[in-house]
């Protein structure tokens, strides 16, 4: 897959070719293992689902999950306003599902669908996809500016499995998608 063109971000070690080093650095960062999720958000009656791969648990006590969201994303606006999110874990066999959430989402509150996929509201009010293997429901406790993104730290208020966990959760490496680097 060709590397995206754009400005070189960050320092380049002395004596290294900037373009070649940038390509190498991107490949190394893309090789890091990431899950691939649908992030559900809500502010008032507005809901959204967005494909996301920058997510991880960051604390045991309290149980905290961090997600990093681009500042220009509609999801970012909902997180700032609504202060809740769900991290929908997708079954490895359902990889096509995450592609449906890379573009703007059509929400049908009457039918309770996001891009045609049924959802229900979690305890926090954020949407949980009925097709998700599992979900983590979070209330935003802190946000950290990290350049072009904001890192939202959410305290886990509920979690559960909706399908067998035997096939495992979808990972970035299960697809041809990439983000970051």
ZIJOFEN-V172734 format. One record per backbone hydrogen bond with DSSP energy under -0.5 kcal/mol. NH is the residue of the N-H (numbers start at 1). CO is the residue of the C=O. If there is no record, write none. Layout:
((NH/CO) (NH/CO))
This chain:
((16/13) (21/17) (22/18) (23/19) (24/20) (25/21) (26/22) (27/23) (28/24) (29/25) (30/26) (31/27) (32/28) (32/29) (36/170) (37/52) (38/88) (39/37) (39/50) (40/38) (40/86) (41/48) (42/84) (43/46) (46/43) (48/41) (50/39) (51/101) (52/37) (55/53) (56/66) (58/64) (59/64) (64/59) (64/62) (65/154) (66/56) (67/152) (68/54) (69/67) (69/150) (71/148) (73/70) (76/73) (77/73) (78/74) (79/75) (80/76) (81/77) (82/78) (83/78) (83/79) (85/138) (86/40) (87/136) (88/38) (88/86) (89/87) (89/134) (90/36) (92/168) (94/91) (95/92) (97/94) (98/94) (98/95) (99/95) (100/96) (100/97) (101/98) (102/99) (107/105) (108/113) (109/107) (112/108) (113/108) (114/117) (115/106) (117/114) (119/112) (120/128) (122/126) (125/122) (128/120) (130/118) (131/118) (132/129) (133/89) (134/89) (135/160) (136/87) (137/158) (138/85) (139/155) (140/83) (141/153) (142/153) (144/151) (146/149) (148/146) (149/146) (150/69) (151/144) (152/67) (152/150) (153/142) (153/151) (154/65) (154/152) (155/139) (156/63) (157/137) (158/137) (160/135) (162/133) (163/133) (170/90) (172/34) (174/171) (175/172))
